[in-house]
């Protein structure tokens, strides 16, 4: 990811500041048409772009002004942890064992030596899938286990992985450590090769998340894309992400899901260069009875990236990385990943202040800035700006730093900035919740100016922006794990207040945040590695 330095008014000049007043949802926000292959076309007129801008405003800075508060109904469950209806739990095959042994002898971040690689064929694919999506551990006191890929929204893991291989469709069930058969999915006669499909499910998230279910699922897609490409690189398998996805309705039907039932449109990653085939889809969103979900589904359809697929690019975002890595193996780094822990009965996450070497921030910047291996997604990533609040790092002054050209610049000495962000966090310190943002070493905030994004890429920019932030956040997770820190992803912040605290440019919208620090609570864990 190429992250650019935020530029505001020159020092000593008067100018508007982001956060002084919220932008109205109907305020002008740039042109409604764009010149370029990914800009809005006749299918996306001014009304739809206005709807998208309002949606972004309501689930972000405007949620306290125009969006209703969450209506929590504890009787309404989620689909989290449930197998999709078309998956057969009694038919499939188990995945190979031995992945953790291979990863323990693979140095981080350089990757394996050729003689250390696993056997070719089906076993390699199994190790790849386990590395990308497999279980790591069970934490006895954690009611929201982060035992798999992190970050994850309340550990609901709303992204499901499917495998298309030689015309067959299988579902990856990490709980059963198996690939399960899918009933009713149309077989593709004559199709060869291997493709992994990532499908997000909005109904895996609690209904009280309302409109946030859309961007949260898309952020998870971005994170899982990075995890999949990383695993492919580790096992020497070519991975190609094709964006825009041709005929996403047809791809949904190919794996046996229906967007009208709460699924996001899926994305496909080819693992061997063979182009998958599927028939044109017919599914269209229909009312679900949940007004917020209906809105999320409409926006999901509106923001599907469209246009001609861009040529596949080299996997530049998967390594080898120009970082130190702290001398660990990939097995240790993947095991160390955590979103933070607390004792039983306490929500949130716990932490203490602890010093870190400068290498911890240098490695984090390098991993966060690795561009996605898709020309379209990389172009969107170049619009993302990253701001770092740091304390207790050797050789680096405390305060606010901007990221530019894969390094830190623009330091602002702001004593107490971590305490200010702590008070603005969505889950504050209370009798039943811990919040250690004030003790964190790093607070990374992703922002973007939606106006030029929409002008250049059309409505699909919104979804691609979430993918890009999720991709970059995965790098921050790896860097934190390499230095023994948790990495807590967050959409729980007050956009207007943190914009003032971070002194962001007026046009910048906070999209995502990752809090990293040293955990305070520890207990034995159940090892689930295979």
PyMOL commands that set and color helices and strands:
alter all, ss='L'
color gray80, all
select helices_A, chain A and resi 46-58+99-104+114-116+122-133+153-155+202-204+207-209+212-234+248-254+259-261+291-302+316-318+325-327+330-336+358-368+375-381+417-423+437-439+450-457+460-482+495-501
alter helices_A, ss='H'
color red, helices_A
select strands_A, chain A and resi 87-94+137-138+159-165+168-173+178-182+194-200+240-241+267-270+347-349+351-352+385-390+399-404+407-412+433-435+442-448+486-490+509-519+526-527
alter strands_A, ss='S'
color yellow, strands_A
deselect
rebuild
show_as cartoon
